[in-house]
Amino acid sequence: YIAIESNQPTIKYLLLLPLMFLIACRTSKLDLNSEQSRINILLDNWHQAAGAADFKSYFDQLTDDAIFMGTDATEHWNKTQFMEFSKPYFDRGKAWNFKSLQRHIYVDPAGKIAWFDELLNTQMKICRGSGVLYKQNSSWKIKQYVLSMTIPNEKVDEVVKMKGELEDKVIL
């Protein structure tokens, strides 16, 4: 508490503003680290749920209006479509097993939206995942996820030749 002698209340509040701003900034930084940690845990648990074929836990991490984009150009699914596609994999006892090698997480200043990118060790070797999360009440949920395969630069020409005929059909 700072005692300020003044008969004008406005001056008292103006003098307190810089102090309140500093406190708010310090609190935001601590909250940012906490939010990034919570998101990191959510993403690790999400990937682990797929590896354990835990259908409910996996899909509970998505918003109702979530979009999943897979490695194939035709894979652009809403949550219901992705659940239908995925169900046979989960039913056989093992879906896919992704482990994060590196992850970057960013949170908007309001703390309601976050985005991330990650390198993943998968059955397809290294893939890249990226996505958007939305905070519903006090819980983060995945709103969009994009999975893509990485291609070493020196192999791009070979890969383009291999996928050219199939993807020309999508382009047309």
KALIN-V250805 format. One record per residue. N is the residue number from 1. RES is the residue in one letter. SS is DSSP state (@ for helix, = for strand, . for the rest). NEAR is the number of other ideal C-beta (glycine too) atoms within 10 Angstrom. Layout:
N|RES|SS|NEAR + N|RES|SS|NEAR
This chain:
1|Y|.|3 + 2|I|.|7 + 3|A|.|5 + 4|I|.|12 + 5|E|.|6 + 6|S|.|10 + 7|N|.|6 + 8|Q|.|8 + 9|P|@|9 + 10|T|@|8 + 11|I|@|12 + 12|K|@|14 + 13|Y|@|11 + 14|L|@|12 + 15|L|@|12 + 16|L|@|12 + 17|L|@|9 + 18|P|@|9 + 19|L|@|10 + 20|M|@|10 + 21|F|@|10 + 22|L|@|10 + 23|I|@|10 + 24|A|@|10 + 25|C|@|9 + 26|R|@|10 + 27|T|@|10 + 28|S|@|13 + 29|K|@|10 + 30|L|@|9 + 31|D|@|12 + 32|L|@|16 + 33|N|@|11 + 34|S|@|12 + 35|E|@|18 + 36|Q|@|17 + 37|S|@|11 + 38|R|@|18 + 39|I|@|22 + 40|N|@|15 + 41|I|@|11 + 42|L|@|17 + 43|L|@|23 + 44|D|@|14 + 45|N|@|13 + 46|W|@|20 + 47|H|@|21 + 48|Q|@|15 + 49|A|@|19 + 50|A|@|19 + 51|G|@|14 + 52|A|.|15 + 53|A|.|18 + 54|D|.|16 + 55|F|@|17 + 56|K|@|8 + 57|S|@|14 + 58|Y|@|22 + 59|F|@|19 + 60|D|@|12 + 61|Q|.|19 + 62|L|=|21 + 63|T|=|16 + 64|D|=|10 + 65|D|=|11 + 66|A|=|22 + 67|I|=|19 + 68|F|=|21 + 69|M|=|17 + 70|G|.|16 + 71|T|.|13 + 72|D|.|13 + 73|A|.|13 + 74|T|.|10 + 75|E|.|14 + 76|H|=|13 + 77|W|=|17 + 78|N|=|13 + 79|K|@|17 + 80|T|@|11 + 81|Q|@|13 + 82|F|@|21 + 83|M|@|17 + 84|E|@|10 + 85|F|@|13 + 86|S|@|19 + 87|K|@|13 + 88|P|@|9 + 89|Y|@|14 + 90|F|@|20 + 91|D|@|10 + 92|R|.|9 + 93|G|.|8 + 94|K|.|11 + 95|A|.|20 + 96|W|.|17 + 97|N|.|15 + 98|F|.|22 + 99|K|=|13 + 100|S|=|15 + 101|L|=|12 + 102|Q|=|10 + 103|R|=|16 + 104|H|=|11 + 105|I|=|18 + 106|Y|=|12 + 107|V|=|23 + 108|D|.|11 + 109|P|.|8 + 110|A|.|7 + 111|G|.|13 + 112|K|.|12 + 113|I|=|15 + 114|A|=|23 + 115|W|=|16 + 116|F|=|21 + 117|D|=|14 + 118|E|=|20 + 119|L|=|16 + 120|L|=|21 + 121|N|=|13 + 122|T|=|18 + 123|Q|.|8 + 124|M|.|13 + 125|K|=|9 + 126|I|=|14 + 127|C|=|19 + 128|R|=|15 + 129|G|=|19 + 130|S|=|15 + 131|G|=|22 + 132|V|=|16 + 133|L|=|27 + 134|Y|=|16 + 135|K|=|18 + 136|Q|=|12 + 137|N|.|5 + 138|S|.|6 + 139|S|=|12 + 140|W|=|21 + 141|K|=|17 + 142|I|=|23 + 143|K|=|20 + 144|Q|=|17 + 145|Y|=|21 + 146|V|=|17 + 147|L|=|20 + 148|S|=|12 + 149|M|=|14 + 150|T|.|11 + 151|I|.|13 + 152|P|.|9 + 153|N|@|6 + 154|E|@|7 + 155|K|@|10 + 156|V|@|10 + 157|D|@|10 + 158|E|@|11 + 159|V|@|12 + 160|V|@|11 + 161|K|@|9 + 162|M|@|11 + 163|K|@|13 + 164|G|@|10 + 165|E|@|8 + 166|L|@|11 + 167|E|@|14 + 168|D|@|9 + 169|K|@|9 + 170|V|@|10 + 171|I|@|7 + 172|L|.|5
